[in-house]
Amino acid sequence: MALRTLDSLGSLAGKRVIVRVDFNVPLKDGVITDDGRVRAALPTIDHLIGQGARVIACSHLGRPDGAPDPKYSLEPVAQRLSELLGKPVAFAGDTVGESAEQVVAALADGDVAVIENLRFNPGETAKDAGERRAFAEQLASLGDALVSDGFGVVHRKQASVYDLAELLPSAAGYLIEKEVEVLDRLTENPERPYAVVLGGSKVSDKLGVIEHLLPRADKILVGGGMLFTFLAALGHKVGKSLLEADQLETVKGYIATAQERGVELVLPVDAVMASGFAADADHVVAAADALEDTAFGAEGMGLDIGPKSAELFADAIRSSRTVFWNGPMGVFEMPAFAAGTRAVAQALTEVDGLSVVGGGDSAAAVRQLGFDDAAFGHISTGGGASLEFLEGKKLPGLEVLGWA
C-alpha cells in the first residue's frame, strides 16, 4: 500500500490541523544549537499556512520522563519557528490542558501554534495501549486532521505518532514523504556502485543494517568506534579503544559473508591513537595492524580513522553512484579527531549520484564541520528511524499512514 500524502486530505482551509513534527533539537542554556529539524518542517507548515489551515505543531524534546521539566520546554523552538516563518507563533504552556485549548481556539486561518512538549504527559510514551489511546483522544480533540511529519519518531508506537493517526484523518507531510522516497531508493534497486559507510561507537547498534544491506551493497566501509571490533576480529590488538568483545564472532561472520558475496569490505588501514579521551590528548597515527606500537602502548585509545584511511574511504565514496552514511568516523566534537569525519563528508558532496547522510550524529557532524545541507543529496532527520527502515523493519508510524 502507498503512503497517504497531503493531497489525500483534500482542502484544509479553516481546518485545525495537528502537525506531528520532530522538534527534538539540541539546546544549550535554552538556546538551539542546531535548528536543522525545525527548518526541515517548514515546507509542510508553509503549505498548510498557504491553504488557510490552522496549524497546531506538536513534538517531543528530550526525555523528561512524563512530567513537566523547564529545561525541555518547546518555547525556544516556538520562538525560532516564528523567526523562520516570519510571523507570530502562539505557544501553549501545556499539551492538552486549558492553555492548549485556549491557544487553539484563538487561531485564525493561516495561524500557527506550538503546544508544549508531548512527553510532559506520560500517555505519550506509555507502554499500556489504553493509556496511550486516552492521551491521543485528548490530542485529537484539538484538531480536525493530522499531518505526520516527524520522521525521527516513526519507529515508535507512541500516542501522537500512531494512535492519533488512527483517530483523525491522517497523512504524511512532505518531510516523511521525502524520507521514505529516498530510503526506499537505498533498498530497492539503488544505482550502482552502492556504498554504505558505517561509523559511530558500537557494532551492536548497526547489526541489523549490516545484515540487511550486505546482500544489497557493493561496498561497506567501517569507521568510528566500531572499527576496532572489526580489527580485533582480524586478530589485531586495539589497546584501550572501544571494543565489543561479545560481537567478535558476529563480526567474523560478516567478514566471511562479505567475501562470499563479493562485497568489498573496506576497513581502515590506520587510526589516530590518543593517550586518553580528551580534546587535548597527545595523539599519533598508527597502522591498523600496529595500534599498540606507539608511545602509548596498550594504553592507547583510537579516536579517529587515520589519514590514509580517510583517503581510501573518500576514493571509495567518490567512485560510487549511491552512498548511505550513518555514524561519524571519530570523535568529531574534538577538532583533533574530526579529520576522518570531515573527509567522508567532503567526499559525499562530490558523489555523482545520490548521497544520503543518515541523520543523528552524522547530520550533527556535517553541520558542526561547516557543510551546507544543500551539498548533499539528502540529510535524514531520523537516525534510529533511518536505520530501522534500512533494516527492513516495520515502522508503526509509517504503517498507520498506509505504507507497507
Backbone torsions as a table, in degrees:
resi	resn	phi	psi	omega
1	MET	NA	147.9	-177.4
2	ALA	-88.0	153.1	177.0
3	LEU	-65.2	132.7	174.3
4	ARG	-73.9	127.2	-178.0
5	THR	-109.9	177.1	-175.3
6	LEU	-54.0	-36.3	-178.6
7	ASP	-57.9	-29.6	-176.1
8	SER	-68.9	-14.7	-178.1
9	LEU	-88.3	-8.2	179.9
10	GLY	69.4	-158.3	-179.2
11	SER	-70.2	132.0	-179.8
12	LEU	-112.5	12.9	179.7
13	ALA	-59.2	127.6	179.1
14	GLY	77.4	-5.0	-179.0
15	LYS	-85.5	148.9	173.3
16	ARG	-86.4	112.5	-175.2
17	VAL	-112.8	115.0	174.5
18	ILE	-80.6	128.0	178.0
19	VAL	-114.0	112.5	177.8
20	ARG	-84.4	99.4	-179.5
21	VAL	-99.6	175.7	173.0
22	ASP	-116.4	91.4	177.8
23	PHE	-101.6	31.6	179.1
24	ASN	-79.9	74.0	-174.0
25	VAL	-96.7	155.9	176.2
26	PRO	-74.1	134.0	179.0
27	LEU	-121.5	142.3	172.7
28	LYS	-134.2	116.8	-176.9
29	ASP	54.4	40.0	177.5
30	GLY	78.6	6.8	-179.0
31	VAL	-114.4	132.7	179.0
32	ILE	-70.2	126.2	179.9
33	THR	-95.6	-15.4	177.0
34	ASP	-151.2	108.9	-176.2
35	ASP	-95.5	19.7	-176.8
36	GLY	-55.8	-38.7	-178.2
37	ARG	-73.3	-29.3	175.7
38	VAL	-69.2	-45.2	179.0
39	ARG	-61.7	-35.6	-178.2
40	ALA	-64.6	-23.7	-179.2
41	ALA	-85.6	-11.6	-172.4
42	LEU	-61.5	-42.7	-178.9
43	PRO	-56.3	-43.3	179.9
44	THR	-68.5	-45.5	-179.3
45	ILE	-64.4	-42.2	177.9
46	ASP	-60.5	-41.5	179.0
47	HIS	-60.8	-45.0	-178.7
48	LEU	-66.9	-39.8	176.0
49	ILE	-59.8	-45.1	-179.6
50	GLY	-61.5	-29.2	178.4
51	GLN	-81.0	-10.2	-177.9
52	GLY	85.8	21.2	176.4
53	ALA	-77.1	160.4	173.5
54	ARG	-101.9	105.9	-166.3
55	VAL	-92.2	127.5	177.1
56	ILE	-119.6	100.5	-179.0
57	ALA	-85.3	135.4	178.3
58	CYS	-136.8	147.4	-176.3
59	SER	-160.8	169.1	167.6
60	HIS	-102.4	168.7	173.6
61	LEU	-152.3	116.3	179.9
62	GLY	68.6	-157.4	-177.6
63	ARG	-129.1	76.8	-177.2
64	PRO	-80.5	3.2	173.8
65	ASP	61.6	39.1	170.1
66	GLY	74.9	16.7	178.7
67	ALA	-143.5	148.4	179.9
68	PRO	-57.3	137.4	178.1
69	ASP	-146.4	113.5	-174.0
70	PRO	-52.8	-31.5	-176.8
71	LYS	-71.7	-13.1	178.1
72	TYR	-109.5	17.6	179.9
73	SER	-67.9	145.1	178.0
74	LEU	-86.7	4.0	-177.7
75	GLU	-58.6	-43.2	176.3
76	PRO	-61.0	-31.3	179.5
77	VAL	-71.1	-39.6	176.6
78	ALA	-60.9	-39.5	178.3
79	GLN	-64.6	-42.1	179.2
80	ARG	-67.4	-39.6	177.6
81	LEU	-60.9	-40.4	178.1
82	SER	-59.9	-43.2	179.0
83	GLU	-63.2	-43.0	-177.4
84	LEU	-70.0	-35.0	179.8
85	LEU	-81.9	-20.2	-177.2
86	GLY	70.5	30.9	179.4
87	LYS	-155.1	159.1	-179.4
88	PRO	-62.3	144.0	173.3
89	VAL	-125.8	119.5	179.3
90	ALA	-73.8	151.7	179.4
91	PHE	-128.9	129.8	176.9
92	ALA	-100.0	132.4	-176.9
93	GLY	-80.5	6.5	173.9
94	ASP	-143.7	-179.9	-177.2
95	THR	-94.7	-50.2	-175.5
96	VAL	-133.6	16.9	-177.9
97	GLY	-95.4	-156.9	-173.6
98	GLU	-62.0	-42.1	-179.1
99	SER	-62.6	-45.9	179.1
100	ALA	-60.9	-44.0	-179.3
101	GLU	-62.3	-42.7	-179.4
102	GLN	-68.1	-42.7	-179.7
103	VAL	-63.6	-43.7	-179.9
104	VAL	-66.3	-40.9	-179.7
105	ALA	-63.3	-28.0	-177.5
106	ALA	-85.2	-6.2	-177.3
107	LEU	-69.9	136.9	170.7
108	ALA	-102.0	170.7	178.8
109	ASP	-57.4	130.7	179.2
110	GLY	87.5	-2.6	178.7
111	ASP	-82.6	160.6	-179.1
112	VAL	-131.8	138.4	174.0
113	ALA	-133.0	154.2	172.1
114	VAL	-120.2	129.4	175.0
115	ILE	-96.6	160.5	-173.4
116	GLU	-65.2	161.8	-176.8
117	ASN	-41.0	118.3	-178.3
118	LEU	-58.0	-32.0	-177.4
119	ARG	-79.8	3.2	168.8
120	PHE	-73.0	-13.5	177.4
121	ASN	-107.5	123.1	-177.0
122	PRO	-62.2	-18.9	180.0
123	GLY	-67.8	-22.6	-177.7
124	GLU	-60.9	-44.9	-175.6
125	THR	-110.9	12.5	-176.4
126	ALA	-59.5	139.0	175.8
127	LYS	-76.0	-25.4	178.5
128	ASP	-75.7	120.4	-175.3
129	ALA	-61.6	-36.1	-179.8
130	GLY	-66.2	-40.4	178.7
131	GLU	-66.6	-41.1	177.8
132	ARG	-62.8	-46.5	-177.2
133	ARG	-63.6	-37.7	-180.0
134	ALA	-62.7	-42.1	178.2
135	PHE	-67.7	-39.8	178.9
136	ALA	-62.3	-37.2	178.5
137	GLU	-65.1	-37.2	175.8
138	GLN	-65.3	-42.5	176.8
139	LEU	-62.4	-42.6	-177.3
140	ALA	-60.4	-29.5	-179.4
141	SER	-66.8	-16.3	179.7
142	LEU	-84.1	-16.2	-171.8
143	GLY	-136.4	169.5	177.4
144	ASP	-106.3	-18.5	-179.5
145	ALA	-155.6	160.4	177.6
146	LEU	-121.9	131.1	168.9
147	VAL	-112.0	115.1	-179.0
148	SER	-90.2	117.1	-176.5
149	ASP	-138.1	17.6	178.0
150	GLY	-100.2	82.4	-174.4
151	PHE	-61.9	-30.2	-177.7
152	GLY	-63.5	-10.1	-179.1
153	VAL	-121.8	7.1	-175.9
154	VAL	-68.9	-12.3	176.2
155	HIS	-87.9	4.2	-179.5
156	ARG	-109.1	132.8	175.8
157	LYS	-89.2	78.5	-176.5
158	GLN	-115.6	163.6	-170.7
159	ALA	-56.6	-47.7	-175.6
160	SER	-78.7	-16.0	-176.4
161	VAL	-94.7	-42.5	-172.7
162	TYR	-109.8	-59.7	-174.3
163	ASP	-63.1	-42.5	-179.0
164	LEU	-62.3	-34.4	-180.0
165	ALA	-69.4	-21.3	175.6
166	GLU	-83.4	-24.1	-174.4
167	LEU	-88.8	-28.5	-178.2
168	LEU	-118.8	156.3	168.1
169	PRO	-54.7	128.0	-170.8
170	SER	-137.6	152.8	178.3
171	ALA	-157.7	162.7	177.0
172	ALA	-79.9	143.7	172.3
173	GLY	-82.6	-179.3	-176.1
174	TYR	-64.0	-33.4	-178.3
175	LEU	-66.5	-50.0	178.9
176	ILE	-63.2	-40.1	178.8
177	GLU	-58.2	-44.2	179.8
178	LYS	-67.3	-43.3	179.9
179	GLU	-59.0	-46.7	-178.3
180	VAL	-64.2	-41.7	179.6
181	GLU	-60.9	-46.5	-177.7
182	VAL	-68.8	-48.3	-177.7
183	LEU	-66.9	-30.7	176.1
184	ASP	-65.2	-35.6	177.3
185	ARG	-65.1	-26.8	-179.9
186	LEU	-77.4	-19.0	-178.0
187	THR	-109.6	-23.9	-178.0
188	GLU	-116.7	107.5	176.4
189	ASN	53.7	55.0	176.2
190	PRO	-66.6	149.2	176.0
191	GLU	-69.3	137.5	-174.0
192	ARG	-109.1	154.2	4.6
193	PRO	-69.5	146.6	-177.2
194	TYR	-115.6	118.8	-179.3
195	ALA	-113.2	135.8	174.9
196	VAL	-114.2	123.2	-178.2
197	VAL	-110.8	117.4	-175.9
198	LEU	-118.3	134.1	177.0
199	GLY	-140.2	-146.6	-176.6
200	GLY	87.0	-178.3	-169.4
201	SER	-82.6	-40.3	-167.6
202	LYS	-122.3	137.6	172.1
203	VAL	-62.4	-38.9	-175.0
204	SER	-61.4	-25.9	177.5
205	ASP	-73.0	-18.3	-172.8
206	LYS	-116.3	8.3	-175.5
207	LEU	-55.1	-48.7	-176.4
208	GLY	-63.4	-42.6	-176.8
209	VAL	-71.2	-35.5	176.4
210	ILE	-62.3	-47.1	-177.6
211	GLU	-62.2	-41.4	-176.4
212	HIS	-75.1	-33.3	-175.0
213	LEU	-93.9	-14.4	178.1
214	LEU	-53.9	-43.3	179.2
215	PRO	-75.4	-10.2	-172.6
216	ARG	-107.4	-26.1	-175.1
217	ALA	-91.1	156.5	173.6
218	ASP	-92.6	-32.2	-179.8
219	LYS	-138.2	139.1	171.0
220	ILE	-124.8	121.0	-178.6
221	LEU	-105.5	131.6	-176.2
222	VAL	-119.9	120.4	176.6
223	GLY	-134.0	-158.9	179.6
224	GLY	67.9	-168.8	-179.1
225	GLY	-61.5	-27.7	-177.0
226	MET	-68.2	-18.3	-177.3
227	LEU	-62.6	-29.0	-175.5
228	PHE	-72.1	-27.5	173.9
229	THR	-69.6	-37.1	176.0
230	PHE	-65.6	-44.1	179.8
231	LEU	-64.7	-39.2	177.9
232	ALA	-64.7	-34.4	178.2
233	ALA	-65.5	-24.3	177.2
234	LEU	-88.8	0.9	176.6
235	GLY	97.7	6.0	-179.0
236	HIS	-86.7	146.6	174.4
237	LYS	-82.8	141.6	-172.9
238	VAL	-125.2	13.2	178.5
239	GLY	60.7	-135.8	-179.8
240	LYS	-97.4	18.8	177.1
241	SER	-63.4	157.7	178.9
242	LEU	-58.2	126.3	-177.7
243	LEU	-142.1	127.2	174.2
244	GLU	-102.2	89.5	-175.7
245	ALA	-60.8	-30.2	-178.5
246	ASP	-74.1	-6.7	179.4
247	GLN	-106.0	4.1	-175.4
248	LEU	-60.4	-43.7	-178.6
249	GLU	-67.8	-38.2	177.4
250	THR	-61.5	-44.4	-179.3
251	VAL	-64.9	-40.4	176.5
252	LYS	-58.9	-37.5	177.6
253	GLY	-64.6	-40.7	178.1
254	TYR	-64.0	-41.4	179.4
255	ILE	-61.3	-43.2	179.6
256	ALA	-66.6	-42.2	-179.5
257	THR	-64.0	-40.3	178.5
258	ALA	-60.8	-42.4	179.0
259	GLN	-63.8	-43.4	-178.9
260	GLU	-63.3	-38.4	-175.9
261	ARG	-88.4	-5.4	-179.0
262	GLY	75.5	22.3	176.7
263	VAL	-85.0	130.3	-179.6
264	GLU	-77.7	110.6	177.8
265	LEU	-95.1	110.8	-175.2
266	VAL	-100.5	111.5	179.1
267	LEU	-109.3	152.8	-179.8
268	PRO	-60.6	145.4	176.7
269	VAL	-100.5	-10.2	175.2
270	ASP	-154.4	166.3	-179.4
271	ALA	-148.5	157.4	175.6
272	VAL	-90.6	114.2	-179.2
273	MET	-99.7	135.3	-176.5
274	ALA	-121.6	160.9	179.7
275	SER	-76.0	-14.8	179.0
276	GLY	-178.7	177.0	-177.8
277	PHE	-90.0	84.7	-179.6
278	ALA	-157.1	149.3	-177.3
279	ALA	-61.5	-31.3	-177.6
280	ASP	-103.3	18.1	-179.4
281	ALA	-65.5	144.1	172.2
282	ASP	-62.5	144.8	-178.3
283	HIS	-152.4	152.0	178.5
284	VAL	-142.6	162.7	175.6
285	VAL	-93.7	134.0	178.7
286	ALA	-131.4	148.4	176.4
287	ALA	-66.6	150.3	-175.0
288	ALA	-59.9	-29.0	-179.4
289	ASP	-96.1	10.8	-179.5
290	ALA	-144.3	42.3	-174.7
291	LEU	-67.3	-24.4	-179.9
292	GLU	-94.4	0.1	-179.6
293	ASP	-91.1	51.8	176.7
294	THR	-128.1	179.6	178.8
295	ALA	-62.6	-22.1	-178.3
296	PHE	-85.1	-15.9	-179.5
297	GLY	56.5	-137.7	-178.4
298	ALA	-73.8	-6.0	178.1
299	GLU	-87.8	-8.7	-178.6
300	GLY	-65.9	149.8	-177.0
301	MET	-130.4	123.9	179.7
302	GLY	-77.1	124.7	-177.4
303	LEU	-122.6	1.1	176.9
304	ASP	-167.6	159.1	169.4
305	ILE	-72.4	155.5	-178.2
306	GLY	-83.3	174.1	-177.2
307	PRO	-63.6	-36.9	177.9
308	LYS	-67.2	-38.9	177.1
309	SER	-65.1	-41.9	179.4
310	ALA	-59.2	-41.1	178.3
311	GLU	-68.2	-41.9	178.3
312	LEU	-61.2	-46.1	-179.9
313	PHE	-64.3	-44.4	-178.5
314	ALA	-60.5	-41.6	179.0
315	ASP	-63.8	-42.2	-179.8
316	ALA	-65.2	-36.3	179.6
317	ILE	-71.0	-48.2	-176.9
318	ARG	-64.1	-25.9	-178.6
319	SER	-87.8	5.7	-179.6
320	SER	-104.1	157.8	178.8
321	ARG	-100.6	-22.0	175.9
322	THR	-134.3	129.2	-179.8
323	VAL	-135.8	129.7	171.9
324	PHE	-117.1	127.6	-178.8
325	TRP	-123.7	127.1	175.0
326	ASN	-138.7	116.0	175.2
327	GLY	106.8	125.9	179.6
328	PRO	-64.9	160.5	-177.8
329	MET	-84.0	-17.3	-179.0
330	GLY	-162.2	-165.9	-179.7
331	VAL	-82.7	77.5	-171.2
332	PHE	-64.6	-20.8	179.4
333	GLU	-64.5	-21.7	177.3
334	MET	-102.5	118.5	-174.5
335	PRO	-50.7	-35.8	-177.4
336	ALA	-66.6	-18.2	-175.7
337	PHE	-123.2	30.2	-177.9
338	ALA	-106.6	-7.8	-172.0
339	ALA	-61.9	-40.5	-179.0
340	GLY	-64.3	-44.2	179.0
341	THR	-64.9	-40.2	178.9
342	ARG	-62.9	-41.3	-179.1
343	ALA	-63.9	-41.4	178.8
344	VAL	-65.7	-44.8	179.6
345	ALA	-61.6	-44.2	179.5
346	GLN	-61.2	-42.6	179.7
347	ALA	-63.4	-36.3	178.6
348	LEU	-63.5	-32.9	179.1
349	THR	-70.2	-14.0	-176.2
350	GLU	-105.9	7.3	-179.9
351	VAL	-71.4	131.5	175.1
352	ASP	-90.5	80.1	-175.7
353	GLY	158.0	-145.7	-177.3
354	LEU	-97.9	120.4	174.9
355	SER	-116.9	127.8	-175.7
356	VAL	-124.8	123.5	173.8
357	VAL	-93.8	119.4	-168.5
358	GLY	-84.6	45.2	170.0
359	GLY	68.2	-169.2	176.0
360	GLY	56.3	-134.6	-177.2
361	ASP	-65.0	-29.4	179.1
362	SER	-64.5	-44.2	178.4
363	ALA	-64.9	-41.9	177.9
364	ALA	-62.4	-38.3	-177.4
365	ALA	-65.6	-46.3	-176.2
366	VAL	-64.1	-33.7	179.1
367	ARG	-74.1	-42.8	-179.9
368	GLN	-63.9	-32.7	-178.9
369	LEU	-85.0	2.7	171.1
370	GLY	92.4	12.9	178.7
371	PHE	-82.4	146.6	176.8
372	ASP	-84.4	136.4	179.1
373	ASP	-53.2	-36.2	-175.4
374	ALA	-68.9	-10.9	-179.4
375	ALA	-74.9	-13.4	-178.1
376	PHE	-111.7	155.2	178.0
377	GLY	-61.9	-40.0	-179.5
378	HIS	-163.0	135.6	171.4
379	ILE	-112.4	114.6	-178.5
380	SER	-71.1	147.2	177.8
381	THR	-96.2	1.3	-176.8
382	GLY	-131.5	100.8	179.1
383	GLY	-63.3	-60.4	-179.0
384	GLY	-64.8	-40.4	179.6
385	ALA	-65.1	-40.3	178.7
386	SER	-60.6	-46.7	-178.7
387	LEU	-63.5	-43.5	-179.1
388	GLU	-66.2	-35.6	175.4
389	PHE	-60.6	-46.6	-177.9
390	LEU	-72.6	-18.1	174.3
391	GLU	-78.9	-8.1	-178.6
392	GLY	83.7	14.0	180.0
393	LYS	-76.3	154.7	173.5
394	LYS	-80.3	128.5	-178.7
395	LEU	-106.5	116.0	-174.1
396	PRO	-54.6	-40.1	-177.8
397	GLY	-68.6	-18.5	174.9
398	LEU	-94.0	-39.9	179.8
399	GLU	-58.9	-39.4	-178.1
400	VAL	-69.7	-14.1	176.4
401	LEU	-100.3	11.5	175.1
402	GLY	99.5	-5.3	-178.0
403	TRP	-77.3	131.2	178.6
404	ALA	-145.4	NA	NA
